[in-house]
Amino acid sequence: MNRKILAIFALLIVAISISTVSAFGLDDLIGSSSEAENVTIDGIDFNIPAGFVEDEDMAVNGEVNESQGIEYTTWGKTYANDENDVISIGVATYDGVEVDDSIPAYIGGDKLSVNGVDGYDYNVPPFEGFTYAKDGKLVIISVTDDALLKDIVIK
């Protein structure tokens, strides 16, 4: 895989984590969800644990960007609960590139399996995260408590 493409993937993770930390207003949340919720982001399913509410202002809905001649589209949602835990999920597709396990492996971290889904963990404080390839897309899950990962990932 071209190093330029791999660098773009790595920058995407950092950008999602930093923007979530700097822009998410936990004090702005009102109420909470009393039941777990299944959500689909760009065709990939996730479970959001009970007590988390989406910050719709943080949603990324098919944002198209280009870096070093490679166009990519991102989708994402961010959730928080009243205990200041945050979940941020991003899914990215890359024009002309089918993401496979080599991309999350390049981004780094230890190999990890969550609910039967193989990927890699990462740490960009204050977030812990899990990256993996699914259906030719890069999935990035960032959480403030890594125990939440088993509640979010659906095989």
SEPADO-567199 format. One record per atom (N, C-alpha, C, O): residue in one letter; x, y, z. Coordinates in steps of 0.02 Angstrom, whole numbers, plus 32768, in hexadecimal, padded with zeros to 4 digits. Example, Ala and Ser with C-alpha at 12.3 -4.5 7.8 and 13.67 -1.06 7.14 Angstrom:
2
a82947EE48186/a82677F1F8186/a82947F5B8186/a82C87F5A81A7/s82827F908162/s82AC7FCB8165/s82858002818A/s829E80398192/
//
This chain:
155
m802B7FC58000/m800080008000/m802D803E8000/m805F80408023/n801A806F7FDA/n803F80AC7FD3/n804580D08017/n801280D7803A/r808080E7802A/r808B8109806A/r80618149806F/r804C815B80A6/k8055816A8037/k802C81A68038/k7FE581968050/k7FC981BB8078/i7FC981608038/i7F86814B804C/i7F8681398096/i7F58814D80BA/l7FB9811580AC/l7FBC810180F2/l7FC2813E8120/l7FA4813F8156/a7FE78170810C/a7FED81AC8135/a7FAA81D0813A/a7F9A81EB816F/i7F8481D18105/i7F4281F08107/i7F1581CC8139/i7EF081EC815F/f7F17818A813A/f7EEE81648169/f7F01817581B1/f7ED6818081DB/a7F42817881BE/a7F5881888202/a7F4381CE8217/a7F2E81D98250/l7F4781FE81EA/l7F32824281F9/l7EE782468207/l7ED1826E8230/l7EC0821D81E5/l7E78821C81F1/l7E68820A8238/l7E3D82298257/i7E8A81D88254/i7E7E81C48299/i7E8E81FD82C9/i7E66820C82F5/v7EC7821C82C0/v7EDA825382EB/v7EA7828C82E6/v7E9482A98318/a7E92829C82A9/a7E6282D3829F/a7E2082C582C1/a7E0382F182E0/i7E07828882BC/i7DC7827682DC/i7DCE827C8327/i7DA282978348/s7E0382628343/s7E0C8264838B/s7E1382AB83A5/s7DF482BD83D7/i7E3C82D38385/i7E478317839B/i7E0883418394/i7DF7836883C1/s7DE4833B835C/s7DA783638353/s7D7283508385/s7D4C837B839B/t7D6F83118398/t7D3E82FB83C9/t7D4E8319840D/t7D218332842F/v7D8D83188421/v7DA183338461/v7D94837E8464/v7D7A83978495/s7DA683A2842F/s7DA283EB8432/s7D5C84058427/s7D4C843B8440/a7D3283E18403/a7CF183FD83F0/a7CB783E18417/a7C8183FF8416/f7CBE83A88437/f7C8583898458/f7C7583AC8498/f7C9F83B184C5/g7C3883C6849D/g7C2283E884DA/g7BF883BA8505/g7BBC83B484FC/l7C1883998535/l7BF4836A855F/l7BBE838E8588/l7B8A83708596/d7BC983CC859A/d7B9783F085C1/d7B5984018599/d7B25841285B6/d7B5D83FC8557/d7B24840D852D/d7AF283D48527/d7ABB83DE850D/l7B058399853E/l7AD783608538/l7A9E8366856A/l7AA8837785A4/i7A6383588552/i7A288359857D/i7A0983148579/i79FA82FC8542/g79FE82F485B2/g79DF82B285B3/g7A10827C859F/g7A4B828A8592/s79F7823F859D/s7A2082078587/s79F281D0856D/s79B681CF857D/s7A0E81A48547/s79E7816D852C/s79E78134855F/s7A1C81208577/s79AC811B8570/s79A780E785A2/s79B080A18585/s79B5807185AA/e79B3809C8543/e79BB805B8523/e79F5805D84F1/e7A04809184D4/a7A15802384E9/a7A49801D84B6/a7A2880288472/a79ED801C8468/e7A5080408443/e7A3680518401/e7A65803683CB/e7AA2803D83D1/n7A4A80188398/n7A728003835E/n7A72803C832C/n7A3D8058831C/v7AAD804D8313/v7AB3808182E0/v7ADC806582A5/v7B04803782AD/t7AD08081826B/t7AF5806F822F/t7B1780AD8215/t7AF880E1820A/i7B5880A7820B/i7B7F80DF81F0/i7BA080C681B0/i7BC9809881B1/d7B8D80E38178/d7BA680D08136/d7BA38084812B/d7BD380668112/g7B6B8066813E/g7B6080208131/g7B7D7FF08165/g7B777FB3815D/i7B9C800A8199/i7BBA7FE081CD/i7B937FEB820E/i7B8780238223/d7B807FB3822E/d7B577FB6826B/d7B817FB982AA/d7BB77F9B82AF/f7B677FDF82DA/f7B867FE7831C/f7B4F7FE88350/f7B147FF58341/n7B627FD9838E/n7B347FDE83C6/n7B4B801883F2/n7B86801D8402/i7B1C80428405/i7B2C80798433/i7B0D80678476/i7AD0805D847A/p7B35806184AA/p7B1B804C84EB/p7AE7807D8507/p7AE680B884F6/a7ABD80638533/a7A8B808C8555/a7AAD80C5857A/a7AE580BC8594/g7A8C80FE857C/g7AA7813885A0/g7ACD81688574/g7ADE819F858A/f7ADB81568536/f7B0081828509/f7AD081A784DB/f7A9F818A84C3/v7ADF81E684CE/v7AB6821084A3/v7AE3822C846C/v7B1C82418479/e7ACA822D842F/e7AF0824783F7/e7AF3829483FA/e7AC182B58408/d7B2E82AD83EC/d7B3682F583E2/d7B3183008397/d7B6382F88373/e7AF68312837F/e7AEA83188337/e7B14834E8317/e7B1F834C82DA/d7B2B837F833E/d7B5683B38322/d7B9B8397830D/d7BBE83B682E6/m7BAD835D8328/m7BED833F8319/m7BE9830D82DF/m7C1D82F182CB/a7BAD830182C5/a7BA582CF8290/a7BCC82E38251/a7BD0831E823F/v7BE982B28231/v7C0B82BB81F1/v7BE4829181BF/v7BE2825381C5/n7BC682B1818F/n7B98828F8160/n7BB282918119/n7B9D82BC80F1/g7BDE82648108/g7BF7826080C4/g7C24829980B0/g7C2282B08077/e7C4D82AF80DE/e7C7B82E580CF/e7CB382CC80A1/e7CD6829C80B1/v7CBA82ED8069/v7CEC82D98038/v7D298307803F/v7D228344803F/n7D6382E98045/n7DA1830D804A/n7DD382F08019/n7DC982BA7FFE/e7E0A83138010/e7E3F82F97FE5/e7E81830A8006/e7E8B83418021/s7EAE82DA8004/s7EF182E6801E/s7F2282C37FF0/s7F1B82877FE2/q7F5382E87FDA/q7F8782CD7FAE/q7F6A82A77F73/q7F8482737F5F/g7F3482C27F57/g7F1682A67F1C/g7EE7826B7F27/g7ECD824E7EF8/i7EDB825A7F66/i7EAE82227F76/i7E6F823E7F96/i7E7282607FCA/e7E36822F7F77/e7DF682477F91/e7DDA82137FC1/e7DDC81D77FB4/y7DC0822B7FF9/y7DA281FD802A/y7D62821C8046/y7D5B8259804A/t7D3581F1805B/t7CF582068077/t7CEF81EB80BD/t7CFC81B080C9/t7CDB821680EC/t7CD582018132/t7C8E820A814B/t7C6A82398138/w7C7B81DC8176/w7C3B81DD8198/w7C4A81D281E2/w7C7781AA81F2/g7C2781F3820E/g7C3581E78255/g7C0082028283/g7BD9822E8271/k7BFF81E582BF/k7BD181FB82F3/k7BF781FB8335/k7C2581D4833F/t7BE282288362/t7C00822E83A3/t7BCA822D83D8/t7B95824C83D0/y7BD78209840E/y7BA782008444/y7BCA820D8487/y7C068206848C/a7BA2822084B9/a7BBD822884FD/a7B878216852F/a7B4B8217851F/n7B9D8207856B/n7B6D81FA85A1/n7B78822D85D8/n7BA4825885D3/d7B508229860D/d7B56825A8643/d7B91824C8671/d7B9B827086A2/e7BB882198663/e7BF5820B8689/e7C3382228664/e7C6B82108676/n7C29824B8630/n7C5F82678607/n7C84823385DE/n7CBD823F85CA/d7C6581F985D1/d7C8181C985A3/d7C6E81DE855C/d7C3681F58551/v7C9B81D5852D/v7C8F81E984E8/v7C9D81AD84BA/v7CCC818784C4/i7C7281A68487/i7C7B81758452/i7C7A819C8410/i7C4B81C18403/s7CAD819383E8/s7CAF81B283A6/s7CBE817B8373/s7CEF81578379/i7C9281768341/i7C9A8141830F/i7CA0816282CA/i7C77818C82B8/g7CD4814F82A6/g7CDD81698262/g7CE581308231/g7D0480FD8240/v7CCA813981F6/v7CD2810981BF/v7CE981308183/v7CCC81648172/a7D1D81178162/a7D39813B8128/a7D3F810C80ED/a7D5380D280F3/t7D2E812780B3/t7D3981048074/t7D69812E804B/t7D68816B804D/y7D94810C8025/y7DC8812E7FFE/y7DBF811E7FB5/y7DB980E47FA2/d7DBF81527F8C/d7DB5814A7F44/d7DEC811F7F26/d7E2781307F29/g7DD880E77F0A/g7E0780BB7EE8/g7E30808F7F16/g7E5D806C7EFF/v7E2180907F57/v7E4880687F87/v7E17803F7FB1/v7DEC805B7FD3/e7E1F7FFE7FAF/e7DF67FD37FDB/e7E207FC68019/e7E557FA78016/v7E087FDE8052/v7E2C7FD78091/v7E2B7F8E80A6/v7DF77F6D80A5/d7E667F7580B8/d7E6B7F3280D4/d7E927F378116/d7E9F7F6E812F/d7EA37EFE8133/d7EC37EFD8174/d7F067F218176/d7F1E7F3381AB/s7F257F2B813C/s7F677F4C813C/s7F637F958153/s7F947FAF816E/i7F2A7FB58149/i7F247FFB815D/i7F21800281AA/i7F4A802681C6/p7EF37FE081CC/p7EF47FE38215/p7F377FCB8232/p7F4F7FE58264/a7F567F998213/a7F967F80822B/a7FCC7FB68225/a7FF57FBE8252/y7FCB7FDC81EE/y7FFB801181E4/y7FF180498217/y802180668231/i7FB280598225/i7FA3808D8256/i7FC2807B8299/i7FDA80A682BE/g7FC2803B82A8/g7FE7802482E2/g7FBC800C831B/g7F7F80078317/g7FDD7FFC8351/g7FBD7FE1838C/g7FC47F96838D/g7FDF7F768360/d7FAA7F7A83C3/d7FAC7F3183CB/d7F717F1283A8/d7F3A7F2E83A8/k7F7C7ED8838B/k7F457EB4836C/k7F127EA483A2/k7F257E9083DA/l7ED37EAC8392/l7E9E7EA583C3/l7E607E8983A0/l7E527E9A8367/s7E3C7E5E83C3/s7DFD7E4583A9/s7DC67E5B83DA/s7DCA7E4D8416/v7D937E7C83C0/v7D5B7E9283E8/v7D1C7E7283CB/v7D0A7E808392/n7CFB7E4883F2/n7CBE7E2683DC/n7CC77E018399/n7C9A7E008370/g7D037DE4838F/g7D107DBF8352/g7D267DE98318/g7D2F7DCF82E1/v7D2F7E2A8321/v7D467E5782EC/v7D907E6582FA/v7DA27E7E8330/d7DBB7E5682C9/d7E037E6182D1/d7E167EA682BB/d7E007EBF8287/g7E407EC682E3/g7E597F0982D3/g7E947F1982FF/g7EB97EED8314/y7E9D7F59830C/y7ED67F718333/y7EBF7FA78363/y7E947FD08353/d7EDE7FA7839E/d7ECE7FDC83CE/d7EFD801683C2/d7F32800F83A4/y7EEA805083DA/y7F15808B83D8/y7F0580B78413/y7ED180B08433/n7F3380E48422/n7F2B8111845A/n7F3E81578444/n7F7981658436/v7F0D81848442/v7F1981CB8435/v7EF581EF846F/v7EBA82018469/p7F1A81FA84A7/p7EF8821484E4/p7ECD825184D5/p7EE2827D84AF/p7E92825484F2/p7E7882298526/p7E5281EC850B/p7E2D81CC8530/f7E5C81DB84CC/f7E3781A484AE/f7E5F816484A8/f7E9C8165849D/e7E3C812D84B0/e7E5480EB849D/e7E2B80DB845F/e7DF480F58456/g7E4580B18434/g7E1E80A483F8/g7E2A806083DA/g7E56803A83EF/f7E03805383A7/f7E0580138383/f7DFA8024833A/f7DC880448328/t7E28800D830F/t7E21801782C7/t7E1E7FD382A5/t7E417FA482B9/y7DF57FCE8272/y7DF17F91824C/y7DD47F9F8207/y7DB77FD381FA/a7DDE7F6F81DB/a7DC47F738197/a7D857F498193/a7D827F1181AD/k7D527F648173/k7D147F3E8168/k7CF57F568127/k7CED7F92811C/d7CE47F2780FD/d7CC37F3680BD/d7CE97F698094/d7CCB7F928072/g7D2D7F668096/g7D567F948070/g7D5B7FDA808C/g7D728008806B/k7D447FE380CB/k7D44802480EC/k7D6F8022812A/k7D7A7FED8147/l7D87805C813F/l7DAC8062817D/l7D7C807881B4/l7D5880A981AD/v7D7A805281EB/v7D4F80618224/v7D7C8077825D/v7DAE8056826D/i7D6A80AF827C/i7D9080CA82B4/i7D6080D782ED/i7D3180FE82E7/i7D6B80B58325/i7D4280C08360/i7D6F80DD8397/i7DA180BE83A9/s7D5D811883B0/s7D83813883E5/s7D56813C8423/s7D1C8151841E/v7D708129845C/v7D4A812A849B/v7D76814584D3/v7DB3813F84D1/t7D5681618505/t7D7B8178853F/t7D85813F8572/t7DAD814685A0/d7D6181098569/d7D6680CE8594/d7D6780918567/d7D34807F854A/d7DA1806F8561/d7DA680388532/d7D797FFD8542/d7D707FD18518/a7D5E7FFA857E/a7D2D7FC5858F/a7CEE7FCB8564/a7CC97F9B855D/l7CE280078548/l7CA68012851E/l7CAB7FEE84DA/l7C777FE184BB/l7CE77FDF84C3/l7CEF7FC28480/l7CC67F838478/l7CA77F798443/k7CC57F5784AA/k7CA07F1884A4/k7C557F24849E/k7C317EFA8484/d7C3D7F5E84B5/d7BF67F6F84AF/d7BE57F8E846B/d7BAA7F908459/i7C167FA58447/i7C0A7FCB8409/i7C127FA083CA/i7BE97FA4839D/v7C477F7883C8/v7C597F53838B/v7C287F1A8380/v7C1B7EF183AD/i7C0E7F178343/i7BE27EE0832E/i7C047EBD82F4/i7C1B7EDD82C4/k7C077E7A82F7/k7C277E5482C1/k7BFC7E548284/k7C0E7E368251/
//
